[in-house]
Amino acid sequence: MSGREGRPVSAVASGRGLFARLRHRLGSSDTARPVVPKSGLALVTANFGGIDSLKPFPAYPDIDTYYYTGAETLVGSDAAAVSSWGRIIVPDYPRHDFSPRLRGRYFKHQIHRLPETERYRWLAWADSSLQFRDPSFLLRTAERLRDLAPHQRLALVPHPDRRTVLEEYEYIKGEIDKGNEYLCLRYAEERMTEQINFFVGRGWDLRAPLWCGTVWLIENSELITGCWDSWWDQNLRYGLMDQLSLPVLLQHFRLQPQSLEFNLWRNDFFDWVSHRALM
């Protein structure tokens, strides 16, 4: 008898033979695949459950656009708005029991794992609440990031109203306690206090500078997407208030984001439009 779970040696050998045959048939994983350099810039947005209307995107060269949504969103959407996007995709993932907002977060935090975007060097996200006028700042930002060190090749918008993770937590918690309808609906059931306690237990800095998650640009590198994987994990573990976790994760992964120097609410590039449905 073999020492492996009490199986006969012949069974182990037989299993090895089957594995070898499968590798030969499917192609050995040891065979080197040609490395295709990533290039180009993709902008992604996601909108499920009819939270936002489908807005037109201004045609712009060198920005490939992807809109992930449900079939119900397309019903009644303006045809010109639909045709203005490079691709509109009705995906058969993630899980069917995810809420509409959590489904959208998958495409935000796992942007680098989408089959359509894997080949791009630069990945941009924009919430579906944004109405773009001029997306050219994304290309200019990519050019600016290109010559920086790898851990600096990401750009975010500083939060216009609050400065730190702790300020954001205290503000949202206070507004919920006051009965703020919008924040109660979106965040009252989230595990924000438990999340803050988790940060403290890890020794993470609650004074980390606060960034907006509404629009951003990153290089599609393992150095940065590893942080984005942990960002997704925080959403699954504690809740959808993702602005709390991003700043401390950036510091944990020793990333140094560059600032997109415009105000989220008032700028020359896009308008923020109120959600059509609250959930």
C-alpha positions as CSV (number, residue, x, y, z in Angstrom):
1,M,0.0,0.0,0.0
2,S,1.1,3.5,-0.7
3,G,1.4,6.1,2.1
4,R,-0.9,8.3,0.1
5,E,-4.3,7.9,1.8
6,G,-3.9,4.1,1.8
7,R,-4.2,3.8,-2.0
8,P,-2.4,1.0,-3.8
9,V,0.7,2.0,-5.7
10,S,-0.9,0.9,-8.9
11,A,-3.8,3.3,-8.4
12,V,-1.4,6.1,-7.8
13,A,0.5,5.2,-10.9
14,S,-2.7,4.9,-12.9
15,G,-3.8,8.3,-11.8
16,R,-0.5,9.8,-12.8
17,G,-0.9,8.2,-16.2
18,L,-4.4,9.6,-16.7
19,F,-3.1,13.0,-15.7
20,A,-0.3,12.8,-18.2
21,R,-2.7,11.8,-20.9
22,L,-5.0,14.7,-20.1
23,R,-2.1,17.1,-20.1
24,H,-1.0,15.8,-23.5
25,R,-4.6,16.2,-24.9
26,L,-5.3,19.6,-23.4
27,G,-1.8,21.1,-23.8
28,S,0.8,21.2,-21.1
29,S,0.6,24.1,-18.7
30,D,4.4,24.1,-18.8
31,T,4.4,25.1,-22.5
32,A,5.3,28.7,-22.7
33,R,2.6,30.9,-24.1
34,P,3.7,34.0,-26.1
35,V,3.4,37.1,-23.9
36,V,1.3,39.7,-25.6
37,P,2.0,43.2,-24.3
38,K,-1.1,45.0,-22.9
39,S,-2.0,48.1,-24.7
40,G,-4.8,50.6,-25.1
41,L,-7.4,52.1,-22.7
42,A,-10.7,50.6,-21.8
43,L,-13.5,52.4,-19.9
44,V,-16.0,50.3,-18.0
45,T,-19.3,51.1,-16.4
46,A,-22.0,48.8,-15.0
47,N,-25.7,49.4,-14.2
48,F,-28.1,46.8,-12.9
49,G,-31.6,46.9,-11.6
50,G,-32.4,50.2,-13.4
51,I,-30.5,52.2,-10.8
52,D,-29.4,54.7,-13.5
53,S,-30.6,55.6,-17.0
54,L,-28.3,54.6,-19.9
55,K,-26.6,57.8,-20.9
56,P,-24.8,58.6,-24.2
57,F,-21.1,58.5,-24.3
58,P,-19.3,61.0,-26.5
59,A,-17.3,59.4,-29.3
60,Y,-13.6,59.7,-28.6
61,P,-10.7,57.9,-30.4
62,D,-8.5,55.6,-28.5
63,I,-11.0,55.0,-25.7
64,D,-12.8,51.6,-25.9
65,T,-16.0,51.6,-23.9
66,Y,-17.9,48.7,-22.2
67,Y,-21.3,49.0,-20.6
68,Y,-22.4,46.0,-18.5
69,T,-26.0,45.9,-17.7
70,G,-29.2,43.7,-17.5
71,A,-31.6,43.2,-20.4
72,E,-34.3,45.2,-18.5
73,T,-32.1,48.3,-18.6
74,L,-32.0,48.2,-22.4
75,V,-35.8,48.2,-22.7
76,G,-36.9,51.7,-23.3
77,S,-33.4,53.1,-23.4
78,D,-32.6,55.7,-26.0
79,A,-31.3,54.1,-29.2
80,A,-28.8,56.8,-29.8
81,A,-27.4,56.4,-26.2
82,V,-27.2,52.6,-26.7
83,S,-25.3,52.9,-30.0
84,S,-22.9,55.5,-28.5
85,W,-21.1,52.8,-26.4
86,G,-18.5,50.6,-28.0
87,R,-20.0,47.4,-26.6
88,I,-23.0,46.8,-24.4
89,I,-22.8,43.5,-22.6
90,V,-25.5,41.6,-20.8
91,P,-23.4,39.2,-18.7
92,D,-24.4,35.8,-17.3
93,Y,-22.3,36.4,-14.2
94,P,-21.7,37.1,-11.3
95,R,-24.0,35.1,-9.0
96,H,-27.7,35.4,-9.6
97,D,-28.3,36.2,-5.9
98,F,-26.1,39.3,-5.8
99,S,-28.1,42.5,-5.3
100,P,-28.0,44.9,-8.3
101,R,-25.4,47.2,-6.5
102,L,-23.2,44.2,-5.6
103,R,-23.3,43.0,-9.2
104,G,-22.1,46.4,-10.4
105,R,-19.3,46.3,-7.8
106,Y,-18.0,43.1,-9.3
107,F,-17.3,44.9,-12.6
108,K,-15.8,47.8,-10.8
109,H,-13.4,45.9,-8.4
110,Q,-12.7,43.0,-10.7
111,I,-12.3,45.1,-13.8
112,H,-9.0,43.4,-14.6
113,R,-10.6,40.0,-14.7
114,L,-13.3,40.7,-17.3
115,P,-12.7,38.8,-20.6
116,E,-13.1,41.9,-22.6
117,T,-10.6,44.0,-20.7
118,E,-7.8,41.6,-19.9
119,R,-5.7,42.8,-22.9
120,Y,-5.7,46.5,-22.0
121,R,-2.9,48.3,-20.3
122,W,-5.0,51.0,-18.9
123,L,-8.4,50.4,-17.2
124,A,-10.8,53.2,-16.3
125,W,-14.0,53.0,-14.3
126,A,-16.9,55.4,-14.3
127,D,-20.1,55.0,-12.3
128,S,-23.2,54.8,-14.4
129,S,-24.4,58.0,-12.8
130,L,-21.9,60.0,-14.8
131,Q,-22.9,61.9,-18.0
132,F,-19.6,62.4,-19.9
133,R,-19.0,65.6,-21.9
134,D,-15.2,65.2,-22.5
135,P,-13.4,62.0,-21.6
136,S,-10.0,63.2,-23.0
137,F,-8.6,63.6,-19.4
138,L,-8.3,59.8,-19.2
139,L,-5.9,59.7,-22.1
140,R,-3.9,62.6,-20.8
141,T,-3.7,60.9,-17.4
142,A,-2.5,57.7,-18.9
143,E,0.3,59.6,-20.6
144,R,1.2,61.2,-17.3
145,L,1.2,57.9,-15.4
146,R,3.2,56.1,-18.1
147,D,6.6,57.5,-17.0
148,L,6.0,57.1,-13.2
149,A,7.2,54.2,-11.1
150,P,4.9,51.1,-11.3
151,H,3.4,51.7,-7.8
152,Q,2.3,55.2,-8.8
153,R,0.5,54.3,-12.0
154,L,-3.1,54.9,-10.8
155,A,-5.1,58.1,-10.6
156,L,-8.0,58.9,-8.3
157,V,-10.2,61.9,-7.4
158,P,-9.6,63.3,-3.9
159,H,-12.9,63.4,-2.0
160,P,-14.3,66.9,-2.3
161,D,-16.0,67.0,1.1
162,R,-14.1,64.9,3.6
163,R,-10.4,64.2,4.1
164,T,-9.9,60.9,5.8
165,V,-11.4,57.4,6.3
166,L,-12.4,58.3,9.9
167,E,-14.1,61.5,8.8
168,E,-16.1,59.5,6.2
169,Y,-17.2,56.9,8.7
170,E,-18.2,59.4,11.3
171,Y,-20.2,61.4,8.8
172,I,-22.1,58.5,7.3
173,K,-22.8,57.0,10.8
174,G,-24.0,60.4,12.1
175,E,-26.3,60.9,9.1
176,I,-27.8,57.5,9.5
177,D,-28.4,58.2,13.1
178,K,-30.2,61.4,12.0
179,G,-32.4,59.4,9.6
180,N,-30.9,60.5,6.3
181,E,-33.1,58.6,3.9
182,Y,-30.5,58.1,1.1
183,L,-27.7,57.0,3.4
184,C,-30.0,54.8,5.5
185,L,-31.3,53.0,2.5
186,R,-27.8,52.4,1.1
187,Y,-25.6,51.9,4.2
188,A,-27.6,51.3,7.4
189,E,-27.3,47.5,7.1
190,E,-23.6,47.6,6.2
191,R,-21.0,46.4,8.7
192,M,-19.1,49.7,8.8
193,T,-18.3,49.7,12.5
194,E,-17.0,46.1,12.3
195,Q,-14.9,47.1,9.2
196,I,-13.4,50.1,11.1
197,N,-12.5,47.7,14.0
198,F,-10.9,45.4,11.5
199,F,-8.8,48.2,10.2
200,V,-7.7,49.2,13.7
201,G,-6.9,45.5,14.5
202,R,-4.6,45.4,11.4
203,G,-2.9,48.6,12.4
204,W,-4.2,50.5,9.4
205,D,-4.3,54.2,9.5
206,L,-7.8,55.7,9.8
207,R,-6.3,59.1,8.8
208,A,-5.5,57.7,5.3
209,P,-6.6,60.3,2.7
210,L,-10.0,59.8,1.4
211,W,-10.5,59.1,-2.4
212,C,-13.7,58.9,-4.5
213,G,-14.5,55.6,-6.1
214,T,-16.7,57.3,-8.7
215,V,-14.1,57.5,-11.5
216,W,-10.5,56.3,-11.7
217,L,-7.7,55.0,-13.9
218,I,-5.2,52.3,-13.2
219,E,-2.5,50.4,-15.0
220,N,-3.5,46.8,-15.5
221,S,-0.6,45.3,-13.5
222,E,-0.5,42.7,-10.8
223,L,1.0,45.2,-8.4
224,I,-2.2,47.3,-8.6
225,T,-4.9,44.7,-9.3
226,G,-3.8,42.7,-6.2
227,C,-5.1,45.7,-4.2
228,W,-8.3,45.7,-6.3
229,D,-8.8,42.0,-5.4
230,S,-8.6,42.9,-1.7
231,W,-11.0,45.8,-2.3
232,W,-13.5,43.4,-3.7
233,D,-13.0,41.1,-0.7
234,Q,-13.8,44.0,1.6
235,N,-17.1,44.5,-0.2
236,L,-18.0,40.8,0.3
237,R,-16.9,40.8,3.9
238,Y,-18.3,44.0,5.2
239,G,-20.5,45.9,2.7
240,L,-20.8,48.3,-0.2
241,M,-19.3,51.5,1.4
242,D,-16.1,50.9,-0.6
243,Q,-14.7,54.4,0.0
244,L,-13.8,53.3,3.5
245,S,-11.6,50.4,2.5
246,L,-9.8,51.8,-0.6
247,P,-7.5,54.3,1.2
248,V,-6.2,51.8,3.8
249,L,-5.7,49.2,1.2
250,L,-3.7,51.6,-1.0
251,Q,-1.4,52.2,1.9
252,H,-1.2,48.4,2.8
253,F,-0.2,47.6,-0.8
254,R,2.2,50.6,-0.8
255,L,0.6,52.2,-3.8
256,Q,0.9,56.0,-4.3
257,P,-2.1,57.2,-6.3
258,Q,-1.9,60.4,-8.3
259,S,-4.6,63.0,-8.0
260,L,-7.1,63.8,-10.7
261,E,-7.2,67.5,-9.9
262,F,-10.8,68.4,-10.4
263,N,-13.9,68.6,-8.3
264,L,-16.1,65.6,-8.5
265,W,-19.3,67.7,-8.5
266,R,-18.1,70.6,-10.8
267,N,-15.7,70.0,-13.6
268,D,-15.3,70.3,-17.4
269,F,-15.5,66.5,-18.1
270,F,-18.7,65.1,-16.8
271,D,-21.9,65.7,-14.7
272,W,-23.1,63.6,-11.9
273,V,-26.8,62.7,-12.4
274,S,-29.0,61.6,-9.5
275,H,-29.9,57.9,-9.5
276,R,-33.1,56.9,-11.1
277,A,-33.8,54.3,-8.4
278,L,-32.6,54.1,-4.8
279,M,-31.5,50.7,-3.5
